Amino acid sequence: MLPEFLADAFGFFGTLEPAGTIAAGTLEPMTDGFHRLGVGIERDCQWDHILSLCVLLLLVYHNPGQECMKYLKIMQDCTQNLHAALINCFKTCDKIDKLLQYNEKNGKSGRTIMRWKRYISLFLILTLTLGSWSISAGAADYSYREKRPDYELPSGPPSFTETEVTCVSGGNVLSGTLTRPTDVEGKMPVAILLHGLATDRSWCNDIAWILADNGIASVRFDFAGTGRSDGAQEDMTVSSEVADTLAILDYVESLGFTDTDNIFLVGKSMGGVDAALAAQSRGDEIKAICLWYPGFGVTDAVRHGFLLGQTFDPENLPETVTAAGYTFGRGFLKEVGELDYASACRSYDGPVLIIHGDRDFIAPIQFSFEMSQEFPDCTLKVIPGGYHGFWGFQEIEALNNMLEFFKENL
């Protein structure tokens, strides 16, 4: 019987193809043997995965060819921390292999060559093992947090005003920001922006500003237990975030300038899940929904005892789990493990746009593809090379996709 880490290596790499642009309808359901892609990749800094990569690298060395290059491409895409070390080792192996082939042609004995290969194999294992210590020590818990976009306030006179606002949800005072375009008078569309796990409203700043530049007001609040809002982190649950979302919806509908026929929801990561769940009960008040790399895979991960880089016993849930700099309570873990996204998605018949990167290892795109088939009216836009958070041209493409979608549905 293969050791677990070796079985992981074969199971994991045997079910993947090199990352690339994924068109709707081309993904097939993945096997459950390695927790359906997301959990497997997210474990890349743990010992069993490090050893799996060591074993695979040795297989690559002893079996050079296009198939091995495919595996190296997968490692490059999915395991960024080890990328440079793996590629450098492969180049070294290639040079050494050429030297061994030269020696073999020039009369060196097979025994000598095999001895050298054993030495090289041992050297590679020791190098990667020692390197993994520094990787594990240096890999911050925040590596599993949604990446913050690289943005600044627009230069020159802004085309909007921003006001700090509050609303009440379940006894907690939620702190938020209202962004309103200055060149629009009277009623205007309003978008509710929902942030993801272990982040806050500032992760939605760029969306608020680009919407305001295009005549759409927005509000972005810190969920209870995050940012400046009331509440304890460990008391946050899925139902509390959905309740917060509905309280924010009530607040938006109370604003005198809100065009209540054009209220949009925008959710990032777990905020995308919250948006879908909130629309399940009050979808007739939501004109359209835009989901940025929604975290629909979190239920699968939690059922396997994994959350944002941390592991736990799913059969005996702990009181708290600290992951990505945030403390999650038992109530959150329990609710997440019992969620039924599909029925929530099916219940909302308005237009939905999902924007997802094809290299997202925190919230794998596979789950967005599955949920796009559940929404009655949904479009899945894939950002080539996008991870859990976009930069540069990726961010521009995602923002433009969202703007076009909202303008089509005004």
N, C-alpha and C positions, 0 to 999 in steps of 0.2 A: 504494500500500500504506500502511495506517495505521501511524503510529509505534507502538512497543510500548506506551507508557504510555496512548495513546488507545485502542488495541485492548483493553488491560486494563480501561479504564473501561467500554467497551461490553460486554465479555464478562462482567465481574464483576457489574455491576448488572443485566445482562439475565437472570441466572440466579437472582436472589434475590427473595424476597417480604418484606414488612415482618415483623419479628419478632413473635411472639405465642405463645400456648400451642400446643404441637405434640402432637397425640394420636398414639398408636401407630397405624401403618398409613397415615398421611397424608403421610409424606415420600416423595419420589421421588428416585432416584439423581441426583446432580448431575453436570454435565459435568466432564471432566477438564481443560478448557482453562485454568482458573485454579486448578488444584490443589485442586479439590473443596472450596471454601469456606474451609477452615482456613488454608492458607498465604496465600491472597489477603488475608484480613482481617488476619492477623498482620503483614503487611508495611506496615501503615498509616502508619508513620513514615518510610518510605523515599521517596526522591525520585520514583520513577516513580508511586507511589501518590498522593503529594501533588499531582503534576501532573495525574493522572487526575481527582482531585477538583476541581481548578481548572477543567479542561475541562468536567466535568459541571456545575459550578455555572454556568458561562456558558451551557450548554445549557438549564439551568433558567431562567435569566434571560430568554433569548430565546424560550423556549417555556413560559410559565407555564400552570399547570393542575393537575388532580388527579394526573396521571401524574408530574409533577415533584415534587409533595408526597410521593408514595410514595418517590421516590428520596431525598429529604431525610430521610424517616423512616428509611430504611435507613442513611444516613450517620450519623444520630443514634444508632442502635442499635449500629453496628459500628465507628465511628471516634470514640470518646469524646473524644480529644484535640482534634479539630477541631469538635466539636459546637457550642460557643458561637460560634466564628468563622463557621461556615457558616450558622447560623440568623440571626445578626446581619446577615451579608451579604445573605441572602435578603430579610430585612425591608427593608434599604436598597434593594435592587433593586426591590422591590415599590413603595416610595415613589417612586423615581426613574422607574419605568415609568409610574406614574400621572401624574407631572409631564410626561413626554414625550407621553403620550396627550392631556393637556390642551393642550399646545403645538400638537400636530398638529391638534386640533380648532379651534384658534384661529388657523390660517393659517401656522404655522411650516412651513418647507420640509422635505421628506423628507431632503434632503441634510444639513441642519443636525441633524436628529434622528439620522441614521445616524452623523454625526460624534460626537455626544454618546454614542451607544451604544458606539462604538469607544473613546472616552476612558474610559468607565465599565468596559468590559471590561478595558482595560489596567490600570486602577486595581485591579480585583479580583485580577487575576493577580499584580500586584506585592505587594498586601497579603497574599495567601495564601502567596506564595513567601517573603517576608520573615518572615512568621509561622512558616513551617515550619522556618526556621533555629532559632528559639527552641524550637519543639516538639521538633526532632531533638536539640538540645543538652540539653534538659531531660528528655527521655524516658529515664528510667533503664532499664537492662537488666532490672531487676526487674519491669517492667510485664508481662513474659511469665511471671512466676512465679505459681503458684497463690496466690490471695488468702487471707491468714490470717484466720480467723474472729475477730470482736470478742468476746472472752470474758474472764471473770475467774473465779477460784475461787469456788464457791458461798459465800455469806455464811452465818454461823452454823456450828454443829458439822457437819463433813462426815459423810456417811453411808458413807464409804469410807476406806481407808488406801492410801498410795502408798509403794512401796519401790523403790529403785534396784537393778536386777538386771543380770546379764550372761549371755551365752551365746556359744559359740564356733562360728564358721562359716568353713570353709576357712582356718584359721590366723589369722583375725581375731577379736578379741574385740568382740562387739557390745554396746553400751550401751543399756539400756532401762529402762522404768518399768512396774512391776506395780501395777495398781489393783484393789483387792479390796473388795467391799461388806462392811460391818461387821455388818449385820443378817442375814446368811445363814450358816448353819452347815452343815458337811458338804460334800458334793459340790455344785458349781455350774457353770453354763455359763461358758465362757471365749471371748472374742473376740480374735483377732490383728489388730491395726491396722497397716496398711502405708501409709507416707507416699509422696508423689510426688517427682518430680525437683526438685532444687535447693531442697528443704525439709528438714525433719527431723521427729522424732516429735512435737514440740510442736504441729504442725499437726493432730494427732489428739486433743489434750487434751479438747476439748469432747465428743467421742464417748465417750472413756473415762469421763468423769464422769457423763454421762447414762446410760450402760450400768450403772455401779455403782449409781446411784440406783434402778435397776430390777432389781437382783439379778444382774447379769451382770458377772463379772470380766473384765479385759482386760490385754493386754501390748502395749506399743508400743516398738519398737526403732528406733534409727538404723541404716539400712543401712550396710554397710561403705563407708568413704570419706566419710561424712556425719556431722554432729553430733559426738558424743563417741566414736563407734566407730572402731576401727582401720581402716587402709587409706587408700590415696591416691584422690583423686577420679577421676583419669584412668584408674584400673584398674577402676572400676566398669563392669559390663556387665549386660545383661539376665539372662544365666545366673547371674551372681554374686548378683543380687538374688533370683532364684528360689531359689538355694541358701540364701541367708540366710533366706528365708521358710520353707523346709523345716526348717532348723536351729531356727528359732523354734517351729515346730510340734512338733518333738521335745522342746524345752524345756517347752512347755505340757503335753504329754502326760506329762511326768515329774513334774509338780506333784501333790502328794497330794490336793489339793482339786478337781482338774479332773474334770468330768463328761465323759469322753471320747466320750460319745454326743452331746454338744452343744458342739462346737467350731465357732466361726464365723470367717469371714474378712471383714475390712472393708478395702477398698483405695481410696485417694484418688488420682485422676489416674493417673500411671504405676504407683502401687501397685495400682490396679485391674487393670492388665495383668498385674502380677506375681502377683496372686491367681488370675487365670484360668489362667495358665501353671502355677502350683504345683498347682492342683487337677487339672490334666491327668494328673499322675502319682500323686497321693495323694487323689483326690477322695472316696474311700470313708471318709476320716477327717474330712471337712469336712461339717458338717450343712447349712450354708447360707452363701451369699456375698452381701454387699452392696457394690456398687461405686458410689462417688461420682465423678461426672463422669470416667469412666475414659478414659485417653489412648490409645484404640485408633487414633486418627488419626496417631500419631507416625511410624508406618512410611511412610505416604503422604507425610508432610512430609519425612522424611529422604531418601526416594527422589527428591525434588525439590530436595534441597540446602538444607533449611531446618530449624532447630531453635530454638525459643524465642526468636525474634527475630533470629537470626544465620543468615547464608547461607554456603554452601560448595559446592565442586564435588562432586556426588555420584558422578561418574565417577572422581575422584581424591581419595579421602577424606583429609583432613588428619590429622596426628597427634593434634591436640587442637582442640576448639572450646569457647570460653568463652561461655556463654549464661546469662542470669539469675543471674549471680554464681557459676556453677559451671563446672568444667572437665570436659568430656566427652572421653573418649579415642576413638581410632580403633576399638577393639574394640567399644565401645558402639554407635557409628554403624553398623558393619558388621552387628552382630547385629540391631539394630532394623530395618535395611533388608531383612532376610531373614525377619522374623517372619511366622508364619502363625497369626493369632489365631483364625480361623474354626474350624480343626480342634481347637484347645484348648477353645474354647467348646462345641463339639459333644460333646466327650468327657466333660463334667461334667453329670450328669443330676440333680443336686440343685437345690433352689430357688435362684433368683438374683433379686435386686432391683437395678436400676440407677436411680440418682437423678441427673438431669442438668438443668442450666439451659438454657433455649432461647436464651440470648444468649451462650453460651460461645464465645469466639473463639479460645481456646487449644486446647481439645479439643472440636471441633464435635460437636454432638449427633447429627449424621447418622451418625457411626460407631457410636455407642451403639445407635441404632435398628437398624443393620445387624446388630450382634452380638446384640441381643435376639432376632433371628430365628434365630440359630444355636444359642443355648442351648435345650435341650429344655424347660426350665421357667423362664421369665424374665418379669418384669414391669418395664416401663419407666415410672418416675414422672418427669414433667416439672415443673420448678420455673419458673413463669412469671417472666421477667425475670432469671433466675439466670445469673450469669457463671461463671467458673472459681473457685468459692468463693462461699459464701453469707453473707448478713448478716441480722440481725433476724428478721423473720417468715419469710424464706426458710430460714434456718438451723433455726428451730423446726419448720417444715413438713418439712424433710429429716430431722431427728432423729426426729420422730414417725413418719414413714414407715418409718424403719429399725427403731424399737422395735416397732411393730406387726408388721412382717415377722418379726422374731426371735421375738416372743411366739407368733405363729402356727405357728412351726416348732420350738418347744421340745418 
